[in-house]
């Protein structure tokens, strides 16, 4: 499949837009304005690597959706967007004035607008300027609605994540093979990224990659540090296909590991297996979350356990690294078929994780790689 075409059938986008219109009807609003790049792509198909420039989509309760974007994106707009109506700005334009015109033409000068006001692309300056340019419109925050829609994936979306899981496995295999004494983290990253790209990933990653003292702290990136015998390497491979993500972590020791270290990882695996086994539709998020926390704390592997244990993943464009559905002790949501999660456990520098999809009667692992402490 070429990138320069819609990633799903036109009917999928029409169905998504119809859900927006039903919500607009329910709430008595005239139009939805999508600023988050994921939402624009999810609702209209439009995707460009230049999504960080000023763009949005207007979904009126009645009438054709309209796209607003920079004129140099016209090729990708024509190729990927399933809706023809658009307003484009040039680099010499007053883009706020052009944006205000686009909203007025699509929704009306006195429209009641449901807006993704929490989108990172809608800066305070843009928000204030647009509201000043549209003084008769009424704005309300509708950020949560489309984000919640995206929590439930279709089989076609999960198929992209399943393919991403295969790329993650290729990356992990390359990481384990290259984690040798004397190699640098950068050399490891090059092998991992190449393997994931060859296996179908749109972006290289690799995700978390750190060794030595940084292996004990989450979110380390690769550096020129040379690996030494006995090092822990914390590695998470984070590829995506059509920007649908799957990811997982495995613990690695360079050249040697003690019996005690093997025992720690075996305990983490047992805790995680028990937590994932509790997942099925209707189960509260706090049930497997408690299995993780109580298991780690009762085993004496950590003094406190403050991080989330599940978070939703799917269509995510940088800088977003996850969807805002998380399992922690105050969570009130339940698992539903079609949800997809990265679920992880961390202790003493070792990390173990998987990406899973919730099925009608349980779950499917989208990442399938041997679960053990690897000694390179």
Secondary structure by P-SEA (a helix, b strand, c coil): cccccccccaaaaaaaaaaaaaaaaaacccbbbbccaaaaaacccccccccccccccccccccbbbbbccccaaaaaacccccccccccccccaaaaaaaaaaaaacccccccccccccccccaaaaaaaaaacccbbbbbaaaaaaaaaccccaaaaaaaaaaaaaaaaaaaaaaaaccccccaaaaaaaaaaaaaaaccccccccbbbcccccccccccccccccccbbbbbbbbbbbcccccccbbbbbbcccccaaaaaaaaaaaaaaaaaaaaccccccaaaaaaaaaaaaaaaccccccccccbbbbccccccccccccccccccccccccccccccccccccccccbbbbbcccccccccccccccccc
